[in-house]
């Protein structure tokens, strides 16, 4: 099915337009990676969660409550990744979540799901840039006594970090995958080194996991009660958030039908082990109360177990963990914007790839939006990192919920499409993962700390819906994702090479 054959034809309240013969030639990607490279992109996207962000869950529910929340969230990700892997094997398109929802729920479902993932990845990148800048500034202050943040120039860190990683992802997917391999291994080594250092330092005190004074009627394990577990779950997500991005590399990885499921399983196992190290040992050397409010918990952990001069040097290596995730998430938002733009949901220029076969405009625009969000929040209020993190989490759980709905609908409505990988948990696993995603979604709505994030998300969706209703839905393009969906799953997969 060619785009010109149904030019101007409305399908499900949308219209596909004709494109010139060079449209897809200007929007090509290149297959450069195997299972190991894909595993590295997944780990790199998530590993910063071991370094910053997760510990806010201890402030919400105490260490015991957070531990329960983390276990529940881990189960959610295992179930969800199996469902996503099945859909990705059937639809190996760069669109990922948008592609699944487009096939299951039509153009509007695809648009809302793709938008949620855009918000997730662009805001996650901004969050990690924020925490990276905190680490970098702390290291600079330890070594020289000078602080850019203290001088009011934290934005310089943001600008430098974005510039480096946009450039790195611009120069080619092969470079992106290779760098991800290096930094993922290095970041995991840092986590392992911290664990060994903590154990042999003699500073581990598991009693300090319960040093938060319980409120009336509660105990040291659950100092704020069982209900607080609900509010700790969004922070527990930070240990795994971003791992679901692997389908976005479908057109840049060899044998995606096999390698996406394989790499997803290996990623969640790897990240589960690293999460155990930080969740048990980081607060045990510092105390749960002290750790709960830290912007750089692993760095503070190093300071607690190593001599001050050595801690300053090693914390520079700890920064690798955050920079690894800047790399992985920059890759993700670039491909998300690329796929939605290629299909006409977003402005077409965002999917241009050029000689390097990378979506350079998507990378730049995502960075500009993230930088602007950090700048506005940081200098217009307080707590830039936590507010942007909250927006990222809400975008993520909305995307998760819609993907699990898509899985159930695809199993029912397209039972005969080829599925090289089939989830061992089937529809029940997707339903459980969807319900857990919905629970976190509600937790975000009910928690007053997320109020600004909710308002921002509602504003984004209102503006985007108006744009799509008035313009976007009338200018769609038959990209691979759209061809598959418009044909009911019968069109052969192709990438318009």
C-alpha positions as CSV (number, residue, x, y, z in Angstrom):
1,X,0.0,0.0,0.0
2,X,1.5,3.3,-1.0
3,X,0.8,6.6,0.4
4,X,-0.3,8.1,-2.9
5,X,-2.9,5.3,-3.5
6,X,-5.1,6.6,-0.6
7,X,-4.1,10.3,-0.7
8,X,-6.9,12.4,0.7
9,X,-8.9,9.4,1.9
10,X,-10.2,9.7,5.4
11,X,-9.6,6.6,7.5
12,X,-11.0,6.6,11.0
13,X,-11.5,10.4,11.2
14,X,-8.0,11.1,9.7
15,X,-6.7,11.9,6.3
16,X,-3.5,10.5,4.7
17,X,-1.7,12.9,2.3
18,X,0.6,12.1,-0.6
19,X,4.3,12.6,-0.1
20,X,7.0,13.2,-2.6
21,X,9.4,10.4,-3.7
22,X,12.2,11.6,-1.4
23,X,10.1,11.8,1.8
24,X,11.2,8.5,3.2
25,X,14.7,8.8,1.7
26,X,15.2,11.9,3.9
27,X,14.0,9.9,7.0
28,X,16.1,6.7,7.0
29,X,17.6,5.0,10.0
30,X,20.5,2.4,9.9
31,X,20.8,-1.0,11.5
32,X,23.9,-1.0,13.6
33,X,23.4,-3.0,16.8
34,X,22.7,-6.5,18.1
35,X,21.3,-7.7,21.4
36,X,24.3,-6.4,23.5
37,X,24.0,-2.9,22.1
38,X,20.2,-2.9,22.7
39,X,20.8,-4.2,26.3
40,X,23.3,-1.3,26.8
41,X,20.8,1.3,25.6
42,X,18.2,0.0,28.0
43,X,20.5,-0.1,31.0
44,X,22.0,3.3,30.2
45,X,18.5,4.8,30.0
46,X,17.6,3.6,33.5
47,X,20.8,3.3,35.5
48,X,20.7,6.9,36.7
49,X,17.7,5.9,38.9
50,X,20.2,4.1,41.1
51,X,22.1,7.4,41.6
52,X,19.3,9.9,42.1
53,X,15.5,10.2,42.5
54,X,14.4,6.9,44.0
55,X,15.2,7.9,47.5
56,X,12.3,10.4,47.7
57,X,10.1,7.3,48.1
58,X,11.7,6.8,51.6
59,X,10.5,10.2,52.6
60,X,7.0,9.2,51.5
61,X,6.7,5.8,53.1
62,X,9.8,5.0,55.1
63,X,12.3,2.4,54.1
64,X,10.0,-0.6,54.6
65,X,7.2,1.0,52.7
66,X,9.5,1.9,49.9
67,X,10.9,-1.6,49.7
68,X,7.4,-3.0,49.3
69,X,6.6,-0.4,46.7
70,X,9.8,-1.3,44.8
71,X,8.9,-5.0,44.8
72,X,5.4,-4.2,43.4
73,X,6.8,-1.9,40.8
74,X,9.4,-4.5,39.7
75,X,6.6,-7.1,39.2
76,X,4.8,-4.5,37.1
77,X,7.8,-4.0,34.9
78,X,8.4,-7.7,34.4
79,X,4.8,-8.3,33.4
80,X,4.7,-5.1,31.2
81,X,8.0,-5.9,29.4
82,X,6.7,-9.3,28.4
83,X,3.6,-7.7,26.9
84,X,5.6,-5.0,25.2
85,X,8.1,-7.5,23.8
86,X,5.2,-9.5,22.2
87,X,3.8,-6.4,20.5
88,X,7.3,-5.3,19.4
89,X,8.0,-8.6,17.8
90,X,4.8,-8.3,15.9
91,X,5.4,-4.6,15.0
92,X,9.1,-4.0,14.8
93,X,8.6,-0.3,14.1
94,X,10.5,2.7,15.6
95,X,7.1,3.9,16.9
96,X,7.1,1.6,19.8
97,X,4.2,2.5,22.2
98,X,2.6,4.8,19.6
99,X,2.7,2.0,17.0
100,X,1.0,-0.5,19.4
101,X,-1.7,1.9,20.4
102,X,-2.3,3.0,16.8
103,X,-2.9,-0.6,15.7
104,X,-5.1,-1.3,18.7
105,X,-7.0,2.0,19.3
106,X,-6.8,3.9,16.1
107,X,-5.1,7.3,15.3
108,X,-6.4,9.1,18.4
109,X,-5.2,6.3,20.6
110,X,-1.8,6.3,18.9
111,X,-1.5,10.0,19.3
112,X,-2.4,10.1,23.0
113,X,0.0,7.2,23.7
114,X,2.8,8.6,21.7
115,X,2.3,12.0,23.3
116,X,2.5,10.4,26.8
117,X,5.8,8.8,25.8
118,X,7.1,12.1,24.4
119,X,6.4,13.7,27.8
120,X,8.0,10.8,29.6
121,X,11.2,10.8,27.7
122,X,11.7,14.6,27.2
123,X,11.0,15.2,30.9
124,X,13.0,12.2,32.1
125,X,16.0,13.5,30.1
126,X,15.5,16.9,31.8
127,X,15.3,15.3,35.2
128,X,18.5,13.4,34.7
129,X,20.3,16.5,33.4
130,X,19.2,18.3,36.5
131,X,20.5,15.6,38.8
132,X,23.7,15.3,36.7
133,X,24.3,18.9,37.2
134,X,23.9,18.5,41.0
135,X,26.5,15.7,41.0
136,X,28.9,17.6,38.7
137,X,28.6,20.8,40.8
138,X,29.1,18.9,44.0
139,X,32.2,17.3,42.6
140,X,33.5,20.7,41.4
141,X,32.8,22.2,44.8
142,X,34.6,19.3,46.6
143,X,37.7,19.6,44.4
144,X,37.9,23.4,44.0
145,X,35.6,25.1,46.5
146,X,33.7,26.8,43.6
147,X,30.1,26.1,42.8
148,X,28.3,27.2,39.6
149,X,25.0,26.5,41.3
150,X,25.9,28.6,44.3
151,X,26.8,31.4,42.0
152,X,23.4,31.2,40.3
153,X,24.6,29.6,37.1
154,X,23.3,26.0,37.3
155,X,21.8,26.5,33.9
156,X,25.3,26.4,32.5
157,X,25.6,22.8,33.5
158,X,22.3,22.0,31.8
159,X,23.4,23.7,28.6
160,X,26.8,21.9,28.5
161,X,25.3,18.5,29.2
162,X,22.5,18.8,26.6
163,X,25.0,20.0,24.0
164,X,27.4,17.1,24.6
165,X,24.7,14.4,24.4
166,X,22.7,15.9,21.5
167,X,26.0,16.0,19.5
168,X,26.9,12.4,20.6
169,X,23.6,11.1,19.4
170,X,23.7,13.2,16.2
171,X,26.9,11.8,14.9
172,X,25.4,8.3,14.3
173,X,23.5,5.4,15.9
174,X,26.6,3.2,15.9
175,X,28.4,5.8,18.1
176,X,25.3,6.0,20.4
177,X,25.2,2.2,20.9
178,X,29.0,1.9,21.5
179,X,29.0,4.8,24.0
180,X,26.0,3.2,25.7
181,X,27.9,0.0,26.1
182,X,30.9,1.7,27.7
183,X,28.9,3.9,30.1
184,X,26.5,1.1,31.1
185,X,29.3,-1.2,32.1
186,X,31.1,1.6,33.9
187,X,27.9,2.7,35.7
188,X,27.2,-0.9,36.8
189,X,30.8,-1.2,38.0
190,X,30.4,2.0,40.1
191,X,27.3,0.5,41.7
192,X,29.1,-2.7,42.4
193,X,32.1,-0.9,43.8
194,X,29.8,1.1,46.1
195,X,28.3,-2.1,47.3
196,X,31.7,-3.7,48.0
197,X,33.0,-0.5,49.6
198,X,29.9,-0.2,51.9
199,X,30.2,-3.8,53.1
200,X,33.9,-3.7,53.8
201,X,33.9,-0.2,55.3
202,X,32.2,-1.4,58.5
203,X,29.6,1.4,58.1
204,X,26.7,-0.7,57.2
205,X,24.0,-0.6,59.9
206,X,20.7,-2.1,58.9
207,X,19.1,-0.7,62.0
208,X,19.5,2.7,60.4
209,X,17.0,1.7,57.7
210,X,14.3,2.3,60.3
211,X,15.5,5.6,61.9
212,X,12.4,7.5,60.7
213,X,10.2,8.2,63.6
214,X,6.8,6.5,63.1
215,X,3.6,8.5,63.2
216,X,0.9,7.6,65.8
217,X,-0.3,4.0,65.4
218,X,2.5,3.0,63.0
219,X,5.8,1.2,63.4
220,X,9.4,1.6,62.3
221,X,9.0,-0.6,59.2
222,X,6.0,1.4,58.0
223,X,6.4,4.7,59.8
224,X,3.6,6.4,57.8
225,X,1.3,3.4,57.5
226,X,0.4,1.0,54.7
227,X,-1.3,3.7,52.6
228,X,2.0,5.5,52.2
229,X,3.3,2.6,50.0
230,X,0.9,3.9,47.4
231,X,2.7,7.3,47.3
232,X,6.1,5.7,47.2
233,X,5.5,3.7,44.0
234,X,6.2,6.6,41.6
235,X,9.6,7.0,43.2
236,X,10.2,3.3,43.0
237,X,9.6,3.5,39.2
238,X,12.7,5.6,39.0
239,X,14.8,2.4,39.4
240,X,13.4,1.0,36.2
241,X,11.8,3.9,34.3
242,X,12.9,4.0,30.7
243,X,13.6,0.3,30.2
244,X,10.4,0.1,28.0
245,X,12.1,2.2,25.4
246,X,13.8,-0.7,23.6
247,X,11.1,-1.0,20.8
248,X,12.1,2.5,19.7
249,X,15.4,1.0,18.4
250,X,13.5,-1.6,16.2
251,X,14.7,-0.1,13.0
252,X,18.3,0.3,14.2
253,X,18.9,-3.2,15.7
254,X,19.4,-6.4,13.8
255,X,16.8,-9.1,14.1
256,X,14.5,-6.9,16.3
257,X,11.8,-9.6,16.6
258,X,14.3,-11.8,18.6
259,X,16.6,-9.2,20.1
260,X,14.1,-6.9,21.7
261,X,12.5,-9.6,23.9
262,X,15.9,-11.1,24.7
263,X,17.4,-7.7,25.7
264,X,14.3,-6.7,27.7
265,X,14.6,-9.7,29.9
266,X,18.3,-9.3,30.4
267,X,17.8,-5.6,31.2
268,X,15.2,-6.0,33.9
269,X,17.3,-8.8,35.5
270,X,20.4,-6.5,35.5
271,X,18.5,-3.5,36.9
272,X,16.8,-5.6,39.6
273,X,20.2,-6.7,40.9
274,X,21.6,-3.1,40.9
275,X,18.5,-1.8,42.6
276,X,18.9,-4.3,45.4
277,X,22.4,-2.9,46.1
278,X,21.4,0.7,46.4
279,X,18.1,0.2,48.1
280,X,19.6,-1.9,50.9
281,X,23.1,-0.5,51.3
282,X,22.8,3.2,50.4
283,X,20.4,4.0,53.3
284,X,22.1,1.5,55.7
285,X,25.4,3.6,55.6
286,X,23.7,7.0,55.8
287,X,20.4,6.3,57.6
288,X,17.0,6.4,55.9
289,X,16.1,9.8,57.3
290,X,19.3,11.5,56.0
291,X,19.1,9.8,52.6
292,X,15.5,10.6,52.0
293,X,16.1,14.2,51.1
294,X,19.4,13.9,49.2
295,X,19.8,15.2,45.6
296,X,22.8,12.9,45.2
297,X,22.2,9.8,47.4
298,X,25.0,7.6,45.9
299,X,27.5,10.4,46.1
300,X,26.5,10.9,49.8
301,X,26.9,7.2,50.2
302,X,30.4,7.3,48.9
303,X,31.2,10.1,51.3
304,X,30.0,8.0,54.2
305,X,32.2,5.0,53.4
306,X,35.4,6.5,51.9
307,X,37.9,9.1,53.1
308,X,36.8,12.6,52.0
309,X,39.6,13.1,49.4
310,X,39.0,9.7,47.8
311,X,35.3,10.2,47.8
312,X,35.6,13.3,45.8
313,X,37.6,11.5,43.1
314,X,35.3,8.5,43.0
315,X,32.2,10.6,42.9
316,X,33.4,11.8,39.5
317,X,33.1,8.3,38.3
318,X,29.7,8.1,40.0
319,X,28.6,10.9,37.6
320,X,29.0,8.3,34.8
321,X,25.8,6.7,36.0
322,X,23.7,9.8,35.4
323,X,25.5,10.7,32.1
324,X,24.8,7.1,30.9
325,X,21.1,7.8,31.3
326,X,21.3,11.1,29.6
327,X,22.7,9.1,26.6
328,X,20.0,6.4,26.7
329,X,17.0,8.8,27.2
330,X,18.3,11.3,24.6
331,X,18.3,8.3,22.1
332,X,14.7,7.5,23.2
333,X,13.1,10.9,22.9
334,X,14.9,11.4,19.5
335,X,13.3,8.2,18.1
336,X,9.9,8.9,19.7
337,X,9.8,12.3,18.1
338,X,11.1,10.8,14.8
339,X,8.4,8.2,14.5
340,X,5.5,10.5,15.3
341,X,6.8,13.1,13.0
342,X,7.4,10.7,10.2
343,X,3.8,9.6,10.4
344,X,2.6,13.3,10.4
345,X,1.4,13.5,14.0
346,X,4.2,16.1,14.8
347,X,5.8,18.6,12.4
348,X,7.5,16.7,9.6
349,X,11.0,18.4,10.0
350,X,11.5,16.5,13.3
351,X,12.0,13.2,11.4
352,X,14.7,14.4,9.0
353,X,17.8,12.2,9.4
354,X,20.4,13.6,7.0
355,X,23.7,11.9,6.2
356,X,24.2,10.5,9.7
357,X,20.9,8.7,9.6
358,X,19.9,10.2,13.0
359,X,16.9,12.5,13.7
360,X,18.9,15.6,14.4
361,X,16.0,18.0,14.6
362,X,14.2,15.7,17.0
363,X,17.3,15.6,19.2
364,X,17.7,19.3,19.2
365,X,14.0,20.2,19.8
366,X,13.7,17.7,22.6
367,X,16.7,19.2,24.3
368,X,15.4,22.8,23.9
369,X,12.0,21.8,25.5
370,X,13.8,20.1,28.4
371,X,16.1,23.0,29.0
372,X,13.3,25.4,28.9
373,X,11.3,23.3,31.4
374,X,14.2,23.2,33.8
375,X,14.9,26.9,33.5
376,X,11.3,28.0,34.0
377,X,10.7,25.7,37.0
378,X,14.1,26.4,38.7
379,X,14.0,30.1,38.3
380,X,10.2,30.6,38.6
381,X,9.7,28.5,41.7
382,X,11.4,25.7,43.6
383,X,12.4,22.1,43.2
384,X,13.0,21.8,39.5
385,X,14.3,18.3,39.8
386,X,11.3,16.9,41.7
387,X,8.7,18.8,39.6
388,X,10.1,17.6,36.3
389,X,10.5,14.1,37.7
390,X,6.8,14.1,38.6
391,X,5.8,15.1,35.1
392,X,8.0,12.3,33.7
393,X,6.5,9.7,36.0
394,X,3.0,10.7,35.1
395,X,3.7,10.6,31.4
396,X,5.3,7.2,31.9
397,X,2.4,5.6,33.8
398,X,-0.1,6.9,31.3
399,X,1.9,5.4,28.5
400,X,2.2,2.1,30.4
401,X,-1.6,2.0,31.0
402,X,-2.4,2.7,27.4
403,X,0.1,0.1,26.2
404,X,-1.4,-2.6,28.4
405,X,-4.9,-1.7,27.1
406,X,-3.4,-2.0,23.6
407,X,-2.1,-5.4,24.3
408,X,-5.4,-6.7,25.4
409,X,-7.2,-5.2,22.4
410,X,-4.6,-6.6,20.0
411,X,-4.9,-10.1,21.4
412,X,-8.7,-9.8,20.9
413,X,-8.9,-8.0,17.6
414,X,-5.8,-9.2,15.8
415,X,-5.3,-12.7,17.1
416,X,-3.7,-14.0,13.8
417,X,-0.9,-11.5,13.3
418,X,2.5,-13.0,13.5
419,X,4.0,-12.9,17.0
420,X,7.6,-14.3,17.0
421,X,7.6,-13.8,20.8
422,X,4.6,-14.5,23.0
423,X,4.3,-13.3,26.6
424,X,4.3,-16.1,29.1
425,X,1.9,-14.1,31.2
426,X,-0.6,-13.4,28.4
427,X,-3.6,-11.2,28.9
428,X,-3.7,-11.7,32.7
429,X,-0.2,-10.3,33.0
430,X,-1.0,-7.3,30.9
431,X,-4.2,-6.6,33.0
432,X,-2.2,-6.8,36.3
433,X,0.5,-4.5,34.9
434,X,-2.2,-2.1,33.6
435,X,-3.9,-2.0,37.0
436,X,-0.6,-1.3,38.8
437,X,0.1,1.5,36.3
438,X,-3.4,2.9,37.0
439,X,-2.7,2.7,40.7
440,X,0.4,4.8,40.3
441,X,-1.5,7.2,38.0
442,X,-4.0,7.7,40.8
443,X,-1.2,8.1,43.3
444,X,0.1,11.0,41.3
445,X,-3.3,12.6,41.1
446,X,-3.9,12.4,44.8
447,X,-0.4,13.4,46.0
448,X,-0.3,17.2,46.5
449,X,3.4,17.2,45.8
450,X,2.5,16.3,42.2
451,X,-0.2,19.0,41.8
452,X,1.9,21.2,39.5
453,X,3.0,18.2,37.4
454,X,-0.7,17.3,36.9
455,X,-1.6,20.8,35.9
456,X,1.2,20.9,33.4
457,X,0.3,17.5,31.9
458,X,-3.4,18.6,31.5
459,X,-2.2,21.7,29.8
460,X,0.0,19.8,27.4
461,X,-2.8,17.4,26.5
462,X,-5.3,20.1,25.9
463,X,-3.0,22.1,23.6
464,X,-1.9,18.9,21.8
465,X,-5.4,17.7,21.3
466,X,-6.5,21.0,19.8
467,X,-3.5,20.8,17.4
468,X,-4.2,17.3,16.4
469,X,-7.9,17.9,16.0
470,X,-7.5,21.0,13.8
471,X,-4.4,20.1,11.8
472,X,-2.5,16.9,12.6
473,X,-5.2,14.3,11.9
474,X,-5.7,15.8,8.4
475,X,-2.0,15.5,7.4
476,X,-1.0,11.9,8.3
477,X,1.5,9.9,6.3
478,X,1.6,6.2,5.6
479,X,4.7,5.4,7.6
480,X,5.4,1.7,8.5
481,X,3.3,2.1,11.7
482,X,0.4,3.6,9.8
483,X,0.4,1.0,7.0
484,X,0.4,-1.9,9.5
485,X,-2.5,-0.4,11.5
486,X,-4.6,0.9,8.5
487,X,-4.4,-2.6,6.9
488,X,-5.6,-4.3,10.1
489,X,-2.2,-6.0,10.5
490,X,-2.1,-7.6,7.0
491,X,0.3,-5.2,5.4
492,X,3.9,-6.6,5.3
493,X,6.3,-4.7,7.4
494,X,8.7,-2.4,5.5
495,X,10.8,0.6,6.3
496,X,10.6,2.5,3.0
497,X,14.3,2.1,2.5
